[in-house]
Amino acid sequence: MVTTTVLLLAASLSAAEMLDRSIAYHDSDGRFATSAIAIELSESRPDGGIRKTSIVIDNGRGRFEMRRVVDRGREVYIRVDGDDVKASLGGSTTFSEEAAAQYRLTPEQAKRTRNYYIYTLWAPDEAPRSRHAARSQAP
C-alpha cells in the first residue's frame, strides 16, 4: 500500500518538480556547487579485501581528485581539473595501455569516474540551475 502511494505521488510530479524537490531536500542552502568535499572510502571487495579510496571534489574550482590503493600498496591517482586530466600509477605518469584500461586511467575513464562520484553524491547539481530553471518553465 505504501509503495502504491509513493508511486502515485512520484507519477503525479513532473521531472522538473521532482528535481526541485530533490535539490530542496539534499542541498537546501546550495552549498554543493561551491564546496570542497573530502571523502574517505573503505570498500569491501568480492574477494574479501578492502579497497581504500580518497576523493576530493572541489566544485567551486571544477576539480576532482581520487587516490586509490591497489595491488599491494600501489597507488592509482587521477585528477580532473576542467578538461585537463592527469593520472599516475604507483607514482609514475607512464604506464601501459593495459594498465590504463585496468585502472581506468584514460582521460575518458577518469572523467567517467569523476561523474560517477559526483552523480552518486549529488546528481541534480551536475545540471546547472540556470538550465534547470529554463526546463522547469517549459510547457
C-alpha positions in Angstrom: 0.0 0.0 0.0 2.8 2.5 0.8 4.6 1.6 -2.4 1.4 2.4 -4.4 1.1 5.7 -2.6 4.7 6.6 -3.3 4.4 5.6 -6.9 1.2 7.6 -7.4 2.9 10.7 -5.8 6.0 10.2 -8.0 3.9 9.7 -11.1 2.0 13.0 -10.4 5.2 15.1 -10.4 6.8 16.4 -13.5 10.6 15.8 -13.9 11.2 19.5 -13.1 9.1 19.3 -9.9 10.9 16.1 -8.8 14.3 17.8 -9.5 13.2 20.9 -7.5 12.2 18.7 -4.5 15.4 16.7 -4.7 17.5 19.9 -4.7 15.5 21.4 -1.8 15.9 18.2 0.2 19.6 17.4 -0.5 21.1 20.9 -0.9 18.6 23.3 0.5 21.2 26.1 1.0 23.0 25.5 -2.3 26.5 24.7 -0.9 27.4 21.6 -3.0 28.0 23.7 -6.2 30.7 25.8 -4.5 32.0 23.5 -1.7 35.1 21.3 -1.5 34.3 17.9 -0.1 36.8 15.2 1.0 35.7 11.6 1.3 37.5 8.5 2.6 36.0 5.2 1.5 36.7 1.6 2.6 35.0 -0.6 0.1 34.7 -4.3 0.7 35.5 -6.4 -2.4 34.1 -9.7 -3.6 37.5 -11.4 -2.8 37.2 -10.3 0.8 39.7 -7.5 0.6 39.2 -3.8 1.4 39.8 -1.1 -1.2 40.8 2.3 0.3 39.9 5.3 -1.8 40.3 9.1 -1.0 38.3 11.5 -3.0 38.3 15.3 -3.1 35.5 17.1 -5.1 36.0 20.8 -5.3 33.0 22.0 -7.3 34.0 25.7 -6.8 37.2 25.1 -8.8 35.8 22.3 -11.1 38.4 19.8 -9.7 38.1 16.1 -8.8 40.9 14.1 -7.3 41.0 10.4 -6.4 43.7 8.3 -4.8 43.1 4.5 -4.5 45.4 1.9 -3.1 45.6 -1.2 -5.3 47.9 -4.2 -5.8 49.8 -4.4 -2.5 50.0 -0.7 -1.8 50.4 0.7 -5.3 48.5 4.0 -5.7 46.2 4.9 -8.5 45.8 8.7 -8.8 43.6 10.7 -11.1 42.9 14.4 -11.2 40.3 16.1 -13.5 40.6 19.8 -13.5 38.1 21.2 -16.0 39.1 19.4 -19.2 42.7 18.7 -18.0 43.2 15.1 -16.8 46.3 13.8 -15.0 46.8 10.2 -14.0 49.5 8.1 -12.3 50.1 4.5 -11.3 52.5 3.9 -8.5 53.7 7.5 -8.8 54.6 7.1 -12.5 52.7 9.0 -15.2 54.0 6.5 -17.7 52.1 3.2 -17.9 51.0 0.6 -20.5 47.7 0.8 -22.3 46.7 -2.4 -20.5 47.3 -0.7 -17.1 45.4 2.4 -18.2 42.4 0.3 -19.1 42.6 -1.9 -16.0 42.9 1.0 -13.6 40.7 3.5 -15.6 43.5 6.0 -16.2 42.5 7.2 -19.6 41.0 10.8 -19.8 37.6 9.4 -20.7 37.6 6.9 -17.9 38.9 9.5 -15.4 36.0 11.8 -16.3 33.6 8.9 -16.1 34.9 8.1 -12.6 34.5 11.8 -11.6 31.0 11.9 -13.0 30.0 8.7 -11.1 31.1 10.1 -7.8 29.5 13.5 -8.4 26.3 11.9 -9.5 26.3 9.5 -6.7 26.7 12.3 -4.1 24.6 14.9 -5.7 23.1 14.3 -9.2 20.9 17.4 -9.5 23.8 19.8 -9.1 25.5 18.4 -12.3 22.7 20.1 -14.2 23.3 23.8 -13.8 20.5 25.5 -12.0 20.0 28.0 -14.9 19.4 25.2 -17.3 17.1 23.5 -14.8 15.2 26.8 -14.4 14.7 27.0 -18.2 13.4 23.4 -18.3 11.0 24.0 -15.4 9.4 26.9 -17.2 8.9 24.9 -20.4 5.3 23.9 -21.1 
